């Protein structure tokens, strides 16, 4: 079984941002001279780069899982964590990147094009950056966020000006080797070529690329043989060169019948919408292996029939290089003509329009969701989701800081408009998210913290009494006073003391 490498699924994990540091600078006469915890470093991005030096996706078939470097943690003394190194994945020019649903994200059809496939996480701020005039020494820092993760499909559609099509062992790879500096694998048995070979040809002032399309046999467009997996490489070519074997020893084969089979397969292959059908593109014919006497004789015999069909025919030998110069100049002329036509028909680039954010857009939305246990209110948006990810929920002061941030973007107002009431279940983020029992905030009190560092009185259950608890304490106090007065009255009646004494 042959494994194809022109389409492969990769799994990417960008680097995680480093956590911020909680640190307080200490001096001889100032035990708490100020916070000096540094920020964590950002996680490394994963970038896909169109590299002309890379010709296959074989490396991704061998190693489909890629993970970028994490950001370093912050440290005391204002020392920031190191930024995770960017991971660059080099792919051949012509690689199409698709998401898990099969939608095209980018077509890397030019050398040097870069696509950020997964962004690294954001490093958390240290307590030095969180300090303010009223929050002098924060006892918390922000956590780093996770980097983006997911699966992408890389599909190689080779970019070449001329596609060489023909039966296996017709001499396509040998022709590329003879006309360029490429050194493809060559043997005398079918399916030697398991991935398209590229070569650069210089014909006078014209410079163009050629690629062979391996594995074309009868039924290739229906999945037989290897051709279906490689016909996609023809989609980008400006012209086709039919390489016909004039010295084959297989029974029932000759250049005319081989050409008819290849034409049927090219006609049956559906090109993407907006592209020219394969058989409507310029086509030339190369009758190969005329260095063999029987091959030259057969080439001379069928040449007239092929020219009668309207084809330009060239008799060539990849061994003696006979006819290659004339073929190169003919192909160069077709390529230059196709380039000029494409340049003239190139659509005008759309103007980039920058739309400012709406004044009342807070960057989030509240989505009520019904369920068995009642309605929950889900908050979705990059800001609140990132803030939740940065919060250490084991630290009450950090939770209080999160409450302040959410209140500043008017989360409470949005929840009230959506129908939430005190005690409603609120989820921040998709899926399981982070679940809260919502209590409307009366005032933002981050600046009036009077507790120890690392605590927040608003989230300390020991400091927050309910109205019922307050009423109970009041009644107990009044009952105690009444009991004290009754005890004094009993002692007076018993003569233990008098008002005169």
Secondary structure by P-SEA (a helix, b strand, c coil): cccccccbbbbbbcbbbbbbbbbbbbcccccccccbbbbbbbcbbbbbbbccccccccccccccbbbbbbbbbbbcccccccccbbbbbbbccbbbbbcccccccccccccccccccbbbbbbbbccccccccccccccbbbbbbbcccbbbbbbbcccccbbbbccccccaaaaaaaacccccccccccccccbbbbbbbbcccccbbbbbbcccccccccccccccccccccccccbbbbbbbcccccccccaaaaaaaaaaaaaacccccccccccccbbbbbbcccccaaaaaaaaaaaaaaaaaccbbbbbbcccccaaaaaaaaaaaaaaaaaaaaaaaccccbbbbbbccccccccbbbbbbbccccbbbbbbcaaaaaaaaacccccaaaaaaaaaaaaaaaaaaaaaaaccccccbbbcccccccccccccccccccccccccccccccccccccccaaaaaaaaaaaaaaaaaaaaaaaaaaaaccccccc
